[in-house]
Amino acid sequence: TQQYFGGVLASSRSPVGRDDRGLTIAKTLERMSAYQIRAHYIIYSSFFDLFAGREINVNQTKELVDLRMFFSTERFLKAMEFSNSELGKFGEILPHILFGLESNRLLASNFNFGKAEHLESHVSNIEGAVGLPGLVCSPTKSGLELFCWGHGLGNVDTKRILEAKEYRNFVDSQLLKTLNPLASKPID
């Protein structure tokens, strides 16, 4: 949480006095719980890892919605670093996370979570996801923007962010190894 606020502060430096985008981003962070901020970090770290190098117009909602990511329940729980008491409340915490991110437009509304049977039609184009319980979601422009601002890259052109090498500096490779996220196949 503190890292995201620090990144927003660093990104807010601007020679243009009326550029108050950082204030809007900070207000979004204020509305988020620690669970939502952690999950946002996990989801967008995965997004960068899975889709870096692809030619994606992040300013096109349709292109982003088609980028589906799958996280097995087991690995997502590990990445969230829940305590035993939090694990007992996972059925309440996960909807809080996902619906909260969606209400802040940080996650596309096409997300889904649950048992393998429930997710089957949602993960058919994600190799390795069929038959596993978990969650599936797609990024948004606002979610991408928050991730960049939270890492001090608020002034980087998000249209080209997947090409930028700077993102490797803030993606936790150990987290991704624990998480092992899966991505949808490119749509031709």
C-alpha positions in Angstrom: 0.0 0.0 0.0 2.7 2.5 1.0 4.7 1.5 -2.1 1.7 2.4 -4.4 1.2 5.8 -2.6 5.0 6.5 -2.9 4.9 5.7 -6.6 1.9 8.0 -7.1 3.8 10.8 -5.3 6.9 10.2 -7.5 4.8 10.2 -10.7 3.0 13.4 -9.7 6.0 15.6 -10.2 5.2 17.7 -13.2 6.2 21.1 -14.6 2.6 21.6 -15.6 0.7 22.9 -12.5 -2.7 21.8 -13.5 -1.7 18.1 -14.1 -3.6 16.6 -11.1 -3.9 13.1 -12.4 -2.0 11.9 -9.4 -4.7 13.2 -7.1 -7.3 11.1 -8.9 -5.1 8.0 -8.6 -4.5 8.7 -4.9 -8.2 9.0 -4.3 -8.7 5.6 -6.0 -6.1 4.1 -3.7 -7.9 5.6 -0.6 -11.1 3.8 -1.6 -9.3 0.4 -1.8 -8.7 -2.1 1.0 -5.3 -3.6 1.5 -6.7 -6.9 0.0 -7.7 -5.1 -3.1 -4.4 -3.3 -3.5 -2.5 -6.6 -3.0 -4.7 -8.4 -5.6 -4.3 -5.5 -8.0 -0.6 -5.8 -7.7 -0.7 -9.5 -8.3 -3.1 -9.3 -11.3 -1.2 -6.5 -13.1 2.2 -8.0 -12.4 0.9 -11.1 -14.1 -0.5 -9.0 -16.9 2.9 -7.5 -17.6 4.6 -10.9 -17.4 2.1 -12.7 -19.6 1.5 -10.0 -22.3 4.8 -8.1 -22.6 6.0 -7.9 -26.1 2.6 -8.4 -27.7 1.2 -5.6 -29.8 -1.8 -4.6 -27.8 -3.6 -1.3 -28.0 -4.3 -0.7 -24.3 -6.6 2.2 -25.3 -9.0 -0.3 -26.8 -11.3 -1.8 -24.2 -12.2 -4.7 -26.5 -8.5 -5.7 -26.9 -8.0 -5.7 -23.1 -11.2 -7.6 -22.3 -10.0 -10.3 -24.7 -6.8 -10.7 -22.6 -8.0 -13.3 -20.1 -5.8 -14.3 -17.2 -6.4 -17.4 -15.0 -5.1 -17.9 -11.4 -5.6 -21.2 -9.7 -7.2 -20.7 -6.2 -4.4 -22.5 -4.5 -1.7 -20.3 -6.0 -3.7 -17.1 -5.7 -4.1 -17.8 -2.0 -0.3 -18.2 -1.6 0.4 -15.0 -3.5 -2.0 -13.1 -1.3 -0.1 -14.3 1.7 -3.2 -14.8 3.8 -3.0 -15.8 7.5 -4.9 -18.8 8.7 -7.8 -16.7 9.9 -8.0 -14.9 6.6 -8.0 -18.3 4.8 -11.1 -19.1 6.8 -12.8 -16.0 5.4 -11.6 -16.4 1.8 -15.2 -16.9 0.6 -16.0 -13.4 1.8 -12.7 -11.8 1.0 -12.4 -12.8 -2.7 -15.8 -11.3 -3.7 -14.8 -8.1 -1.8 -11.6 -8.0 -3.8 -13.0 -8.7 -7.2 -16.2 -6.6 -7.0 -14.3 -3.8 -5.4 -11.7 -3.8 -8.2 -14.5 -3.9 -10.8 -16.4 -1.0 -9.1 -13.3 1.1 -9.3 -12.9 0.1 -13.0 -9.6 -1.6 -12.2 -10.8 -5.0 -13.5 -13.1 -5.7 -16.4 -16.6 -6.9 -15.5 -16.1 -10.2 -17.2 -14.3 -11.7 -14.2 -15.4 -15.0 -12.8 -14.3 -17.3 -9.9 -15.2 -20.6 -8.4 -15.0 -24.4 -8.9 -13.6 -25.9 -12.1 -17.0 -26.9 -13.4 -18.3 -23.3 -13.0 -15.3 -21.9 -14.9 -15.1 -24.4 -17.7 -16.7 -22.2 -20.4 -14.7 -19.1 -19.2 -11.3 -20.7 -19.5 -11.7 -22.8 -22.7 -9.1 -20.7 -24.5 -6.6 -20.7 -21.6 -4.3 -23.7 -21.9 -3.8 -25.5 -18.6 -6.8 -23.8 -16.8 -9.5 -26.3 -17.6 -10.3 -28.5 -14.6 -8.9 -26.2 -12.0 -10.8 -24.0 -9.5 -9.7 -20.4 -9.5 -10.4 -17.0 -10.9 -10.3 -15.6 -14.4 -10.2 -11.9 -15.2 -9.2 -9.2 -17.7 -7.4 -5.9 -17.3 -8.7 -2.4 -17.8 -7.0 0.8 -18.9 -7.7 2.3 -15.5 -6.1 -0.7 -13.8 -3.0 -0.5 -16.0 -2.8 3.2 -15.3 -3.0 2.7 -11.5 -0.3 0.0 -11.7 2.0 2.3 -13.6 1.4 5.3 -11.3 1.9 3.1 -8.3 5.4 2.3 -9.6 6.4 5.8 -10.4 5.7 5.5 -14.1 2.7 7.7 -14.3 4.2 9.7 -17.1 5.0 6.7 -19.3 2.8 6.4 -22.4 0.6 3.4 -21.4 0.0 2.8 -25.1 3.6 1.6 -25.3 4.0 0.3 -21.7 4.2 -3.4 -22.8 7.2 -2.5 -24.9 9.0 -0.7 -22.0 11.8 -2.4 -20.2 11.2 -0.5 -17.0 8.3 -2.7 -16.0 10.8 -5.6 -15.2 12.1 -3.5 -12.4 8.9 -3.7 -10.5 7.5 -7.1 -11.3 8.4 -9.6 -8.5 9.7 -12.7 -10.2 9.4 -14.8 -7.1 5.7 -13.8 -6.8 5.1 -14.8 -10.4 6.9 -18.2 -9.8 4.5 -18.8 -6.9 1.5 -17.6 -8.8 2.2 -19.3 -12.2 -0.6 -17.3 -14.0 -2.0 -18.5 -17.3 -3.1 -16.4 -20.3 -5.6 -16.7 -23.0 -4.4 -17.4 -26.5 -4.2 -14.4 -28.9 -7.3 -13.8 -30.8 -6.6 -13.5 -34.5 
